């Protein structure tokens, strides 16, 4: 999915803590990341993947 819109770095400590606690992914390139970026999507594009019929 591609999200296009204005972005900003999340710096508010409670927001950073909440994002870190609820993130269920790891960086695809490995290693630790200390920056969170919030994007307010103006448009979304991409493909939808759905389960196969059983």
Backbone torsions as a table, in degrees:
resi	resn	phi	psi	omega
1	UNK	NA	141.1	177.4
2	UNK	-115.5	122.0	176.3
3	UNK	-107.6	130.5	178.9
4	UNK	-120.9	128.9	179.1
5	UNK	166.1	178.8	180.0
6	UNK	-67.1	143.0	-179.3
7	UNK	-128.4	152.1	173.4
8	UNK	-147.8	153.8	178.2
9	UNK	-77.0	133.1	178.0
10	UNK	-84.4	119.9	-177.5
11	UNK	-121.2	-13.8	-178.7
12	UNK	-65.0	121.1	-173.5
13	UNK	-53.4	-42.4	-179.8
14	UNK	-66.3	-38.2	178.3
15	UNK	-66.6	-43.1	178.6
16	UNK	-61.5	-45.0	179.7
17	UNK	-61.1	-44.9	179.9
18	UNK	-62.9	-42.5	178.7
19	UNK	-64.5	-43.1	179.9
20	UNK	-63.2	-41.0	-178.1
21	UNK	-69.2	-36.0	-174.7
22	UNK	-94.9	-6.0	-179.2
23	UNK	-66.7	128.1	-179.3
24	UNK	-111.2	25.6	-179.6
25	UNK	-134.7	168.2	172.9
26	UNK	-126.3	154.6	178.9
27	UNK	-58.8	134.2	-178.1
28	UNK	-63.9	-26.2	179.3
29	UNK	-87.4	-1.3	-179.7
30	UNK	80.4	171.9	179.1
31	UNK	84.4	173.6	-179.3
32	UNK	-90.5	148.7	175.5
33	UNK	-127.2	136.5	-177.2
34	UNK	-115.2	6.7	-178.2
35	UNK	-119.6	134.6	174.0
36	UNK	-112.4	137.5	179.0
37	UNK	-122.4	130.4	177.5
38	UNK	-102.1	133.3	178.9
39	UNK	-119.1	127.9	173.2
40	UNK	-96.4	97.9	-172.4
41	UNK	-63.2	129.8	171.0
42	UNK	-95.9	-27.1	175.3
43	UNK	-152.4	150.5	177.1
44	UNK	-128.7	139.5	175.2
45	UNK	-143.4	164.6	179.7
46	UNK	141.5	-162.4	-178.5
47	UNK	-115.6	146.0	175.9
48	UNK	-99.6	127.5	178.3
49	UNK	-106.4	124.0	-178.8
50	UNK	-119.6	157.1	178.3
51	UNK	-63.4	148.2	176.0
52	UNK	-70.0	149.5	176.0
53	UNK	-64.6	141.4	180.0
54	UNK	-94.0	NA	NA
